[in-house]
Amino acid sequence: MARMRLLLAAALLLPAFGREPLAQRIAHTDPSKFRHIKRVHAGAGELHYMGLFDAQTFNTNFIFLHRGVLAPGGGIGHHFHNHMEEMFVIFDGEAQFTVNGRTSLVQGPAGAPCRMGSSHAIYNPTDKPVQWMNIAVGSIKGKYDATDLDDDRVGVPLDPKPVFITMKLEPNRQAKVTAMHGGKGTVSYRRVLTPEVFYTNWSYVDHVTIPAGASIGKHAKQGVEEFWYVISGEGVARVGNEEARIKAGDAVPVFLGEAKSFESAGAGDLQMMVVGVARTKWVLD
């Protein structure tokens, strides 16, 4: 029995020893590396984007993180996912979000999850580019599926208010938390989406603002993997025994059991969005 426990411990440690240094694991948004793709899922115009993480990055059923721009008049056509969930996010401007055939204009920064078995689309009707992100989590590890509906959603009727779930990244709705996880100063925090929203093991979306000189202390979640995406500002990420500088557009992966902390290191706030995916449903810590 003791030998079995030793072998199990060694197996759990091997991935950590084989990982790249933290600074190399952090993904960086780089517009010069964006692919320019026309008619994505039979959508209108062009989508400019790059992959930050893929299905090999994490141990959980995380599939990908894409970051890019919805060009004016561009979008992603109406399509279904039957074994996975996605969420389109816009960080500025506005876009027309569609879920299950109902469309509304949504002001950024905001997002709309598309739950498993539902359809969705997005379209930029304006003359300005919109900063965009797509997050995908599967019911089966590495399994991506999509069925296109040959519908670009251009010129469709709009509901004045969305009749689907949306999330808003609004600083004025965050709560003040002093010494969060033993950190310095007072940060602002809000759980924007809870596990009940999702059918997969996607657990939550959090919105965190860390003022200059403040920090979130080191803490770990044993059953959940996360990425911390920097919306704005500059800071320092500490994962395990490593640390690295981070800035707007960076995404920091945190694997199962890893302890992490974050500190603002610029003159202004460090604003972050956190996405957690559990190994099994309802595991949050």
VEXTOR-780735 format. One record per atom (N, C-alpha, C): residue number from 0; atom name; x, y, z. Coordinates in steps of 0.001 Angstrom, whole numbers, plus 500000, padded with zeros to 6 digits. Example, Ala and Ser with C-alpha at 12.3 -4.5 7.8 and 13.67 -1.06 7.14 Angstrom:
% VEXTOR-780735
n,atom,c1,c2,c3
0,N,513190,494310,507800
0,CA,512300,495500,507800
0,C,513200,496700,507800
1,N,512850,497750,507080
1,CA,513670,498940,507140
1,C,512900,500030,507870
This chain:
% VEXTOR-780735
n,atom,c1,c2,c3
0,N,500825,498796,500000
0,CA,500000,500000,500000
0,C,500864,501260,500000
1,N,501933,501254,500826
1,CA,502826,502418,500888
1,C,503495,502644,499539
2,N,503883,501534,498867
2,CA,504521,501656,497556
2,C,503540,502232,496536
3,N,502270,501819,496637
3,CA,501256,502332,495714
3,C,501064,503824,495899
4,N,501027,504261,497169
4,CA,500870,505693,497436
4,C,502051,506482,496904
5,N,503247,505913,497036
5,CA,504447,506582,496532
5,C,504401,506730,495019
6,N,503959,505662,494331
6,CA,503871,505721,492868
6,C,502835,506737,492418
7,N,501698,506798,493157
7,CA,500661,507764,492814
7,C,501162,509185,492997
8,N,501854,509429,494097
8,CA,502404,510767,494336
8,C,503382,511158,493242
9,N,504226,510206,492847
9,CA,505194,510490,491775
9,C,504496,510811,490473
10,N,503404,510078,490179
10,CA,502658,510321,488940
10,C,502046,511708,488933
11,N,501567,512161,490099
11,CA,500973,513490,490184
11,C,502010,514585,490053
12,N,503233,514303,490471
12,CA,504274,515322,490415
12,C,504911,515441,489043
13,N,504885,514374,488261
13,CA,505569,514400,486968
13,C,505105,515521,486050
14,N,503793,515773,485905
14,CA,503374,516864,485017
14,C,503922,518210,485451
15,N,503987,518447,486778
15,CA,504497,519733,487258
15,C,505964,519908,486891
16,N,506758,518835,487073
16,CA,508174,518934,486751
16,C,508396,519112,485255
17,N,507472,518577,484427
17,CA,507656,518642,482987
17,C,507122,519910,482354
18,N,506516,520799,483133
18,CA,505926,521999,482563
18,C,506978,523036,482219
19,N,506599,523887,481266
19,CA,507444,525037,480955
19,C,507404,526024,482110
20,N,508388,526919,482196
20,CA,508329,527960,483230
20,C,507064,528799,483094
21,N,506623,529387,484201
21,CA,505378,530153,484223
21,C,505343,531212,483131
22,N,506433,531945,482961
22,CA,506458,533022,481966
22,C,506159,532503,480563
23,N,506508,531238,480296
23,CA,506248,530658,478984
23,C,504852,530051,478895
24,N,504272,529691,480035
24,CA,502911,529138,480039
24,C,501864,530222,479845
25,N,502174,531444,480246
25,CA,501221,532544,480093
25,C,501026,532848,478608
26,N,499771,532914,478176
26,CA,499460,533214,476779
26,C,499290,534717,476603
27,N,499777,535242,475482
27,CA,499761,536681,475225
27,C,498926,536978,473976
28,N,497982,537886,474092
28,CA,497217,538340,472926
28,C,498130,539180,472039
29,N,498265,538784,470782
29,CA,499165,539463,469845
29,C,498436,539664,468514
30,N,497895,540870,468267
30,CA,497144,541096,467024
30,C,497927,540771,465757
31,N,499256,540835,465814
31,CA,500049,540512,464621
31,C,499955,539027,464265
32,N,499479,538220,465211
32,CA,499338,536777,464976
32,C,497891,536370,464702
33,N,496985,537331,464624
33,CA,495582,537005,464369
33,C,495425,536405,462976
34,N,494628,535355,462889
34,CA,494211,534816,461602
34,C,492995,535604,461126
35,N,492891,535843,459837
35,CA,491749,536558,459256
35,C,490910,535542,458493
36,N,489772,535176,459095
36,CA,488946,534109,458550
36,C,487599,534666,458112
37,N,487204,534346,456898
37,CA,485915,534795,456381
37,C,484831,533759,456644
38,N,483624,534256,456883
38,CA,482409,533452,456987
38,C,482558,532292,457983
39,N,482955,532610,459190
39,CA,483073,531599,460241
39,C,481676,531073,460577
40,N,481485,529777,460512
40,CA,480167,529149,460705
40,C,479111,529822,459823
41,N,479515,530163,458597
41,CA,478625,530819,457623
41,C,478178,532198,458094
42,N,479012,532850,458890
42,CA,478701,534187,459372
42,C,479080,535261,458370
43,N,478794,536496,458721
43,CA,479073,537628,457843
43,C,480525,538081,457995
44,N,481084,538634,456927
44,CA,482379,539308,456993
44,C,483516,538440,457508
45,N,484397,539077,458301
45,CA,485614,538427,458770
45,C,485694,538403,460293
46,N,486389,537387,460786
46,CA,486771,537296,462189
46,C,488289,537249,462252
47,N,488872,538077,463117
47,CA,490323,538103,463300
47,C,490613,537557,464695
48,N,491384,536472,464785
48,CA,491566,535871,466108
48,C,492802,534984,466164
49,N,493160,534611,467403
49,CA,494224,533641,467650
49,C,493805,532756,468819
50,N,494397,531575,468903
50,CA,494163,530696,470034
50,C,495151,530997,471145
51,N,494657,531140,472372
51,CA,495536,531318,473530
51,C,495783,529990,474237
52,N,494730,529184,474420
52,CA,494848,527842,474983
52,C,494046,526883,474124
53,N,494407,525580,474208
53,CA,493638,524572,473475
53,C,493315,523402,474391
54,N,492773,522325,473827
54,CA,492311,521195,474621
54,C,493445,520446,475308
55,N,494694,520684,474873
55,CA,495839,520024,475496
55,C,496400,520807,476675
56,N,495951,522028,476867
56,CA,496535,522891,477888
56,C,496188,522414,479294
57,N,494942,522018,479501
57,CA,494453,521716,480841
57,C,494139,520229,481003
58,N,493998,519795,482263
58,CA,493618,518417,482567
58,C,492107,518225,482540
59,N,491360,519289,482761
59,CA,489901,519234,482750
59,C,489385,519322,481314
60,N,488062,519445,481151
60,CA,487455,519416,479819
60,C,487419,520773,479124
61,N,488321,521646,479507
61,CA,488497,522921,478799
61,C,488917,522617,477359
62,N,488285,523266,476381
62,CA,488595,523001,474970
62,C,489473,524090,474359
63,N,489078,525357,474500
63,CA,489935,526411,473952
63,C,489583,527768,474533
64,N,490537,528672,474394
64,CA,490338,530102,474624
64,C,490818,530821,473387
65,N,489908,531524,472706
65,CA,490240,532323,471524
65,C,490085,533798,471865
66,N,490970,534605,471313
66,CA,490918,536056,471527
66,C,491098,536746,470198
67,N,490275,537752,469935
67,CA,490382,538418,468652
67,C,489503,539640,468530
68,N,489121,539930,467293
68,CA,488353,541133,466969
68,C,487236,540768,466005
69,N,486032,541244,466311
69,CA,484943,541198,465343
69,C,485073,542422,464455
70,N,485435,542221,463202
70,CA,485578,543350,462285
70,C,484214,543983,462028
71,N,484171,545272,461659
71,CA,482885,545891,461307
71,C,482148,545061,460260
72,N,480894,544770,460522
72,CA,480124,543947,459595
72,C,480489,542473,459640
73,N,481270,542079,460627
73,CA,481705,540687,460726
73,C,481059,539975,461894
74,N,481120,538660,461855
74,CA,480541,537900,462947
74,C,480780,536417,462813
75,N,480043,535657,463611
75,CA,480090,534195,463611
75,C,478662,533721,463409
76,N,478454,532893,462400
76,CA,477103,532486,462033
76,C,476440,531581,463047
77,N,475154,531435,462883
77,CA,474293,530665,463780
77,C,474654,529175,463676
78,N,474944,528549,464824
78,CA,475325,527144,464837
78,C,474998,526511,466182
79,N,474923,525181,466187
79,CA,474618,524398,467385
79,C,475871,523746,467948
80,N,475872,523549,469275
80,CA,476828,522664,469949
80,C,476027,521680,470793
81,N,476255,520389,470600
81,CA,475491,519379,471320
81,C,476277,518683,472418
82,N,477604,518835,472414
82,CA,478435,518173,473428
82,C,479354,519142,474153
83,N,479105,520423,474019
83,CA,480001,521406,474610
83,C,479248,522710,474843
84,N,479915,523615,475562
84,CA,479359,524937,475824
84,C,480398,525992,475456
85,N,479911,527120,474961
85,CA,480775,528237,474610
85,C,480242,529511,475254
86,N,481108,530502,475317
86,CA,480634,531836,475683
86,C,481403,532871,474875
87,N,480670,533670,474108
87,CA,481252,534831,473448
87,C,481281,535982,474449
88,N,482399,536720,474469
88,CA,482576,537880,475340
88,C,483029,539047,474487
89,N,482478,540238,474726
89,CA,483002,541447,474098
89,C,483480,542381,475210
90,N,484613,543022,474982
90,CA,485209,543874,476009
90,C,484946,545356,475779
91,N,484423,545705,474624
91,CA,484083,547103,474336
91,C,482977,547130,473300
92,N,482540,548325,472935
92,CA,481555,548466,471867
92,C,480258,547737,472148
93,N,479673,547212,471087
93,CA,478413,546486,471191
93,C,478337,545475,470060
94,N,477538,544453,470265
94,CA,477356,543420,469251
94,C,475983,542798,469419
95,N,475504,542204,468329
95,CA,474233,541495,468374
95,C,474506,540024,468730
96,N,474048,539619,469906
96,CA,474189,538233,470359
96,C,472912,537468,470032
97,N,473076,536250,469559
97,CA,471943,535357,469315
97,C,472112,534089,470134
98,N,471053,533665,470821
98,CA,471006,532364,471486
98,C,469649,531752,471182
99,N,469672,530545,470643
99,CA,468441,529823,470295
99,C,467503,530662,469424
100,N,468098,531371,468455
100,CA,467318,532082,467459
100,C,466755,533422,467878
101,N,467052,533877,469101
101,CA,466595,535188,469576
101,C,467810,536103,469679
102,N,467683,537321,469183
102,CA,468823,538219,469036
102,C,468564,539539,469743
103,N,469609,540031,470453
103,CA,469547,541343,471102
103,C,470890,542034,470977
104,N,470845,543369,470970
104,CA,472067,544165,470987
104,C,472554,544254,472434
105,N,473819,543890,472646
105,CA,474393,543865,473996
105,C,475591,544797,474025
106,N,475660,545631,475059
106,CA,476763,546570,475231
106,C,477897,545890,476006
107,N,479129,546071,475538
107,CA,480270,545522,476258
107,C,480682,546417,477418
108,N,481445,545883,478361
108,CA,481956,544511,478407
108,C,480900,543545,478928
109,N,480674,542492,478165
109,CA,479586,541566,478489
109,C,479816,540265,477744
110,N,479004,539276,478089
110,CA,479083,537994,477408
110,C,477765,537262,477524
111,N,477620,536188,476728
111,CA,476415,535363,476756
111,C,476813,533909,476612
112,N,476622,533104,477680
112,CA,476935,531679,477565
112,C,475934,530968,476673
113,N,476432,530014,475897
113,CA,475576,529153,475081
113,C,475666,527757,475674
114,N,474607,527336,476343
114,CA,474626,526068,477054
114,C,474493,524888,476085
115,N,474945,523752,476536
115,CA,474980,522550,475718
115,C,473594,522264,475124
116,N,473566,522008,473811
116,CA,472319,521744,473119
116,C,471633,522972,472568
117,N,472218,524143,472801
117,CA,471648,525399,472305
117,C,472408,525875,471075
118,N,471866,526877,470415
118,CA,472539,527482,469266
118,C,472918,528913,469610
119,N,473922,529434,468894
119,CA,474289,530832,469117
119,C,475009,531411,467915
120,N,475133,532753,467949
120,CA,475808,533512,466896
120,C,476139,534883,467459
121,N,476981,535618,466730
121,CA,477298,536988,467119
121,C,477590,537784,465852
122,N,477227,539077,465866
122,CA,477404,539930,464687
122,C,477707,541352,465147
123,N,478685,541966,464495
123,CA,479052,543352,464773
123,C,478403,544253,463723
124,N,477307,544943,464068
124,CA,476617,545770,463085
124,C,477205,547170,462952
125,N,478252,547475,463737
125,CA,478780,548831,463782
125,C,479922,549020,462780
126,N,480426,550257,462717
126,CA,481551,550554,461821
126,C,482889,550552,462563
127,N,482905,549988,463789
127,CA,484131,549908,464576
127,C,484412,548464,464977
128,N,485686,548084,465047
128,CA,486006,546730,465516
128,C,485627,546558,466984
129,N,485271,545340,467363
129,CA,484873,545017,468730
129,C,485825,543948,469273
130,N,486402,544207,470442
130,CA,487309,543252,471075
130,C,486492,542058,471586
131,N,486922,540846,471195
131,CA,486095,539649,471352
131,C,486892,538490,471946
132,N,486191,537611,472658
132,CA,486791,536390,473209
132,C,485780,535258,473082
133,N,486296,534033,472922
133,CA,485445,532845,472914
133,C,486063,531792,473832
134,N,485245,531255,474745
134,CA,485676,530238,475686
134,C,484839,528994,475436
135,N,485471,527803,475429
135,CA,484738,526568,475173
135,C,485117,525496,476197
136,N,484088,524797,476694
136,CA,484267,523700,477646
136,C,483397,522538,477174
137,N,483941,521327,477178
137,CA,483225,520178,476648
137,C,482641,519274,477714
138,N,481698,518441,477297
138,CA,481200,517379,478166
138,C,482116,516159,478083
139,N,482905,516093,477016
139,CA,483881,515025,476789
139,C,485219,515696,476529
140,N,486272,515243,477192
140,CA,487572,515903,477044
140,C,488034,515891,475585
141,N,488368,517079,475076
141,CA,488881,517215,473722
141,C,487837,517145,472631
142,N,486562,516973,472985
142,CA,485509,516790,471986
142,C,484912,518130,471587
143,N,485133,518520,470332
143,CA,484504,519720,469765
143,C,483450,519283,468767
144,N,482288,519929,468784
144,CA,481277,519632,467778
144,C,480553,520909,467408
145,N,480091,520989,466179
145,CA,479317,522142,465722
145,C,478500,521747,464499
146,N,477291,522266,464428
146,CA,476432,522089,463260
146,C,475968,523463,462800
147,N,476378,523871,461601
147,CA,476033,525188,461084
147,C,474592,525221,460571
148,N,473970,526404,460689
148,CA,472589,526600,460250
148,C,472490,527484,459014
149,N,473655,527856,458430
149,CA,473684,528686,457218
149,C,472867,529962,457406
150,N,473171,530653,458511
150,CA,472390,531835,458909
150,C,473354,532851,459499
151,N,473585,533964,458787
151,CA,474556,534952,459276
151,C,473948,535934,460274
152,N,472633,535895,460468
152,CA,471915,536731,461438
152,C,471975,538225,461099
153,N,472242,538566,459879
153,CA,472272,539971,459467
153,C,470850,540437,459169
154,N,470450,541555,459777
154,CA,469149,542135,459506
154,C,467978,541439,460173
155,N,468242,540606,461183
155,CA,467150,539894,461855
155,C,466461,540814,462853
156,N,465222,540522,463234
156,CA,464538,541322,464262
156,C,465267,541215,465601
157,N,465259,542315,466348
157,CA,465946,542355,467640
157,C,464936,542444,468782
158,N,465175,541650,469820
158,CA,464435,541823,471067
158,C,465040,542998,471824
159,N,464210,543890,472382
159,CA,464768,545039,473106
159,C,465599,544630,474323
160,N,465256,543485,474929
160,CA,466039,542934,476034
160,C,466340,541471,475727
161,N,467531,540998,476059
161,CA,467850,539586,475793
161,C,466902,538653,476538
162,N,466485,537578,475872
162,CA,465674,536550,476521
162,C,466542,535312,476785
163,N,467843,535554,476937
163,CA,468809,534510,477255
163,C,469747,535040,478332
164,N,470548,534151,478905
164,CA,471464,534540,479978
164,C,472567,535417,479427
165,N,472824,536531,480079
165,CA,473973,537375,479764
165,C,474749,537658,481046
166,N,475982,538066,480885
166,CA,476778,538498,482031
166,C,477364,539868,481713
167,N,477506,540702,482724
167,CA,478081,542033,482582
167,C,479302,542139,483486
168,N,480399,542618,482936
168,CA,481606,542846,483725
168,C,481587,544300,484197
169,N,480809,544530,485259
169,CA,480545,545880,485736
169,C,481230,546109,487087
170,N,482233,546987,487138
170,CA,482914,547248,488415
170,C,481983,547725,489524
171,N,480919,548451,489179
171,CA,480036,548980,490218
171,C,479169,547905,490878
172,N,479226,546675,490375
172,CA,478476,545578,490986
172,C,479381,544651,491794
173,N,480670,544978,491848
173,CA,481594,544160,492630
173,C,481501,544509,494117
174,N,481804,543537,494962
174,CA,481839,543751,496409
174,C,483284,543999,496849
175,N,483451,544807,497875
175,CA,484774,545085,498427
175,C,485178,543952,499370
176,N,486388,543448,499189
176,CA,486902,542371,500037
176,C,488278,542782,500551
177,N,488417,542858,501864
177,CA,489697,543236,502471
177,C,490524,541983,502757
178,N,491808,542058,502430
178,CA,492758,540954,502666
178,C,492245,539645,502055
179,N,491847,539692,500805
179,CA,491297,538506,500142
179,C,492344,537405,500094
180,N,492013,536254,500627
180,CA,492929,535116,500723
180,C,494261,535515,501375
181,N,494194,536453,502307
181,CA,495403,536886,503005
181,C,496226,537906,502250
182,N,495682,538494,501211
182,CA,496410,539482,500426
182,C,496411,540854,501055
183,N,497002,541813,500340
183,CA,497137,543186,500830
183,C,495970,544048,500361
184,N,495553,544974,501222
184,CA,494584,545982,500841
184,C,493199,545421,500577
185,N,492410,546201,499840
185,CA,491024,545849,499536
185,C,490855,545701,498028
186,N,490323,544569,497613
186,CA,490062,544322,496202
186,C,488552,544285,495979
187,N,488145,544347,494726
187,CA,486727,544263,494364
187,C,486492,542947,493640
188,N,485409,542247,494024
188,CA,485196,540884,493518
188,C,483706,540634,493281
189,N,483422,539859,492244
189,CA,482050,539409,491996
189,C,482073,538094,491244
190,N,481283,537138,491708
190,CA,481045,535919,490923
190,C,479947,536229,489930
191,N,480314,536292,488650
191,CA,479383,536743,487616
191,C,478475,535608,487147
192,N,479040,534403,486983
192,CA,478267,533231,486583
192,C,478600,532083,487525
193,N,477577,531358,487967
193,CA,477717,530267,488924
193,C,477581,528914,488218
194,N,477873,527804,488913
194,CA,477798,526489,488266
194,C,476426,526146,487724
195,N,475368,526704,488321
195,CA,474019,526390,487873
195,C,473748,526826,486441
196,N,474530,527769,485946
196,CA,474333,528265,484581
196,C,474692,527200,483551
197,N,475618,526299,483898
197,CA,476223,525409,482908
197,C,475793,523955,483106
198,N,475784,523199,482019
198,CA,475537,521762,482066
198,C,476842,520974,482167
199,N,477930,521505,481605
199,CA,479230,520851,481686
199,C,479856,521132,483054
200,N,481118,520777,483205
200,CA,481851,521029,484456
200,C,482386,522458,484552
201,N,481964,523308,483618
201,CA,482292,524735,483727
201,C,481693,525225,485046
202,N,482538,525791,485914
202,CA,482099,526081,487276
202,C,481718,527533,487511
203,N,482476,528461,486984
203,CA,482178,529860,487302
203,C,482938,530805,486387
204,N,482476,532047,486399
204,CA,483200,533187,485829
204,C,483217,534259,486912
205,N,484394,534725,487283
205,CA,484567,535764,488294
205,C,485129,537031,487655
206,N,484836,538159,488293
206,CA,485369,539455,487868
206,C,486074,540071,489063
207,N,487354,540381,488895
207,CA,488197,540846,490000
207,C,488887,542145,489601
208,N,488902,543107,490502
208,CA,489655,544348,490306
208,C,490597,544535,491494
209,N,491908,544625,491201
209,CA,492928,544762,492240
209,C,493550,546153,492101
210,N,493291,547060,493045
210,CA,493855,548420,492947
210,C,495376,548418,493086
211,N,495982,549527,492711
211,CA,497431,549685,492854
211,C,497831,549434,494305
212,N,498854,548609,494477
212,CA,499365,548308,495813
212,C,498646,547190,496532
213,N,497565,546669,495964
213,CA,496792,545603,496601
213,C,497107,544259,495947
214,N,496655,543185,496593
214,CA,496908,541850,496061
214,C,495853,540874,496549
215,N,495761,539746,495847
215,CA,495020,538576,496307
215,C,496056,537567,496785
216,N,495920,537075,498005
216,CA,496908,536181,498584
216,C,496924,534812,497933
217,N,497982,534052,498229
217,CA,498166,532740,497610
217,C,497126,531758,498141
218,N,496468,531057,497231
218,CA,495468,530066,497578
218,C,495354,529049,496454
219,N,494813,527876,496778
219,CA,494698,526798,495795
219,C,493287,526233,495819
220,N,492842,525721,494669
220,CA,491572,525008,494550
220,C,491894,523618,494009
221,N,491638,522599,494805
221,CA,492110,521258,494474
221,C,491376,520621,493297
222,N,490104,520915,493144
222,CA,489334,520240,492106
222,C,489018,521081,490895
223,N,489651,522235,490765
223,CA,489298,523180,489709
223,C,490557,523714,489031
224,N,490488,523856,487709
224,CA,491522,524576,486960
224,C,490948,525909,486516
225,N,491834,526887,486361
225,CA,491390,528240,486029
225,C,492306,528859,484980
226,N,491779,529885,484315
226,CA,492663,530869,483698
226,C,492235,532240,484181
227,N,493224,533091,484415
227,CA,493019,534470,484848
227,C,493415,535349,483675
228,N,492432,536037,483091
228,CA,492674,536884,481918
228,C,492732,538349,482347
229,N,493780,539039,481908
229,CA,493958,540448,482270
229,C,493182,541318,481288
230,N,492113,541941,481788
230,CA,491315,542860,480965
230,C,492040,544194,480811
231,N,492609,544681,481907
231,CA,493341,545950,481866
231,C,494318,545997,483032
232,N,495334,546853,482878
232,CA,496311,547043,483943
232,C,497530,546156,483807
233,N,498381,546232,484842
233,CA,499611,545447,484904
233,C,499735,544838,486289
234,N,500438,543718,486362
234,CA,500588,543092,487660
234,C,501637,542009,487671
235,N,501621,541251,488753
235,CA,502513,540110,488934
235,C,501657,538896,489273
236,N,501864,537809,488525
236,CA,501211,536534,488819
236,C,502212,535631,489507
237,N,501774,534982,490572
237,CA,502616,533994,491263
237,C,501855,532670,491283
238,N,502453,531656,490682
238,CA,501862,530325,490635
238,C,502912,529346,491121
239,N,502569,528591,492176
239,CA,503580,527740,492792
239,C,504710,528589,493332
240,N,505926,528248,492958
240,CA,507099,529003,493413
240,C,507624,529962,492359
241,N,506841,530200,491301
241,CA,507284,531062,490210
241,C,506472,532351,490190
242,N,507026,533365,489556
242,CA,506285,534600,489334
242,C,506626,535174,487982
243,N,505694,535961,487444
243,CA,505894,536570,486126
243,C,505063,537837,486040
244,N,505553,538799,485307
244,CA,504807,540030,485054
244,C,503674,539735,484076
245,N,502541,540412,484259
245,CA,501404,540243,483368
245,C,500847,541611,482993
246,N,500185,541664,481851
246,CA,499617,542917,481348
246,C,498343,542605,480596
247,N,497655,543653,480156
247,CA,496395,543492,479426
247,C,496577,542548,478245
248,N,495650,541606,478108
248,CA,495700,540636,477017
248,C,496365,539331,477383
249,N,496950,539238,478583
249,CA,497595,538000,479021
249,C,496581,537076,479686
250,N,496795,535769,479541
250,CA,495964,534766,480196
250,C,496870,533803,480950
251,N,496635,533674,482250
251,CA,497484,532865,483119
251,C,496777,531551,483426
252,N,497348,530393,483017
252,CA,496724,529115,483346
252,C,497109,528679,484762
253,N,496140,528127,485478
253,CA,496383,527587,486817
253,C,495833,526166,486834
254,N,496715,525195,487030
254,CA,496326,523798,486920
254,C,495847,523237,488259
255,N,495348,522007,488231
255,CA,494775,521378,489412
255,C,495755,521410,490585
256,N,495285,521929,491717
256,CA,496072,521916,492938
256,C,497119,523002,493062
257,N,497303,523828,492020
257,CA,498331,524864,492080
257,C,497860,526056,492927
258,N,498771,526560,493746
258,CA,498502,527773,494521
258,C,498905,528981,493688
259,N,498096,530030,493786
259,CA,498369,531221,492973
259,C,498030,532465,493769
260,N,498656,533574,493375
260,CA,498325,534889,493917
260,C,498563,535913,492827
261,N,497905,537079,492971
261,CA,498009,538128,491967
261,C,498127,539478,492657
262,N,498962,540329,492093
262,CA,499219,541643,492685
262,C,499229,542700,491592
263,N,498623,543830,491867
263,CA,498682,544955,490939
263,C,500062,545588,491013
264,N,500656,545840,489855
264,CA,502009,546390,489834
264,C,502106,547640,488979
265,N,500986,548192,488568
265,CA,500988,549406,487773
265,C,500437,550574,488557
266,N,500271,551696,487878
266,CA,499740,552890,488537
266,C,498231,552795,488748
267,N,497564,551944,487956
267,CA,496111,551826,488059
267,C,495681,550450,488500
268,N,494398,550165,488287
268,CA,493829,548886,488692
268,C,494274,547754,487768
269,N,494394,546572,488341
269,CA,494570,545341,487585
269,C,493199,544666,487554
270,N,492572,544650,486374
270,CA,491221,544102,486233
270,C,491309,542759,485509
271,N,490688,541717,486106
271,CA,490836,540367,485567
271,C,489495,539641,485512
272,N,489384,538732,484550
272,CA,488271,537809,484468
272,C,488808,536405,484724
273,N,488136,535659,485590
273,CA,488597,534327,485985
273,C,487570,533293,485550
274,N,488036,532257,484863
274,CA,487164,531165,484430
274,C,487640,529884,485097
275,N,486711,529184,485782
275,CA,487039,527938,486455
275,C,486304,526761,485846
276,N,487031,525658,485639
276,CA,486452,524410,485128
276,C,486813,523303,486102
277,N,485803,522603,486611
277,CA,486016,521572,487624
277,C,486320,520218,486996
278,N,486973,519388,487778
278,CA,487215,518015,487335
278,C,485914,517228,487329
279,N,485053,517492,488328
279,CA,483722,516910,488369
279,C,482720,518006,488726
280,N,481473,517835,488326
280,CA,480466,518866,488516
280,C,480298,519220,489991
281,N,480150,520521,490250
281,CA,479899,521095,491567
281,C,481113,521165,492471
282,N,482275,520730,492007
282,CA,483478,520902,492801
282,C,483968,522337,492616
283,N,484061,523093,493699
283,CA,484489,524492,493621
283,C,485811,524723,494329
284,N,486202,523885,495264
284,CA,487464,524058,495977
284,C,488148,522716,496143
